[in-house]
């Protein structure tokens, strides 16, 4: 039996727009993903070597392309919602991406958490089965 864990990458925000707008085929923003993020390619190979399987993964764009909301209550959930432009008040780190990985056991999940490339820290959590 296998379990699924999500690994949230917390680190300083990054200029995702620079990666999207740079000339193609460069080893800098805008180039081939394996050229831009070699540490993530190595991480993916390490997972395969451990017998784990990536279910989903994504890099998230700069926090300015999102925000935070505290919903209202009852029938005013949208009308009384409180929005802010940033992900969290008074913080220097954001969730910049994630991996969702299927693993054989918890000890492997812990090993994987230490392997996720980051300039900050990793939060890892077992996914609650909903189906």
N, C-alpha and C positions, 0 to 999 in steps of 0.2 A: 504494500500500500504506500502511496506517496502523499505528501502534503504540499500545499502551495504557500509560499511566503512572498511578501512584497518588501522590497528594499528601497526605501526613500532616501534619495541623495540630498543631503542638506549642505549647502555651501554658499559662499557669496554669490550674489546675482551676477549674471554674465551678459555680454552684449550679443544676444542671439541675432539681432538685425545685421551685425557685421558679418556673421557667417552666412546669412541668407543673401546678402548683397555683394559679396566679393566675387571676383572673376572665377569661372569654373576651372576645375583641374589644377588647383593649387593646394599646397599642403598647409594652407591657412584657411580662414573662414571662407565658406562657399565651395570648397573642394570636395573630393570624394570622401564619404564618411570614414572609410578605413584610413585615409590619410590624415584627417582632422583629429580623430579620436583613437589613436593606436592602442592606448591603454584599455579601451573598452573592447576592442577586438581581442586583445590578449585575455581579458577577463572572460569573454564568451568562450574562448578555447579552454580556459581553466575549468569552467562549468561543465563543459562537455567531458573533460577528463575525469571529473568527479561523478559523472553519470547523471547530472542534473539537466533540466530542460527549461529554456526560457519560454514562458507562456506569452509574455508581453513585455515591451520596454519602450520608453520614449524619453527624449530630452524635452524639457518644458521651456518655452520661450521666456524672455525677460519678464519679471513681475509686472512691469507696466502694461503688459498685454492681458491683465486679469485684475483681480481685486479680492475683496473680502466682503461678505454680507452676513448680517445677523437677521434672520427672517423675523417678521412680526408673528403674531399668534392668531389662532382661530381663523376666522374668515378674513382677517387683515394681514395674512402672511406676506403678501406682496406689497400692499399699500404702506405698511408700517416697517418695511425692511430698512435696515441701516447699512449703507454701503460705504466702503473706504477704498481708496485707490491702491494701497499697498497690501501685501499678503498678511502682514502682522505689524502691529505698532512696535516701535523700539527694538528692531532686530536687524542684524547685519547679514543673516543667512536666510535663504529661502529653499524650498524644495525645487531643485533644478532638473530633476529627472527621476526615473524609477525603473526597476526591473521587477517582474513578477516571475518567479522561478518555481518549478515543480522539483521537489527533492525527495530522497528516500527517507530521511530521518532528521531529527532536530540537530544532532551534532554536525551533519553536513550543512544544514541551514546556517549554523553559527560560523562555520568555516567560510562559507560564501560571503557572509556579512563583512568579514575582514578583507575579502578580496575585491569588493566593489570599488572601482576607481573614484576618488573624490579629493577635493581640496578642502573638505570640511569633515562631516561625520555621516554615518549611515544609521538610519532607524530601520529595523527589520521587524516585521510582524507576520504571524501566521494568518492566512486568509480564512475568514469564517465561511463555511460552506452554505450557500444560499439555495442551491437547486434542490 
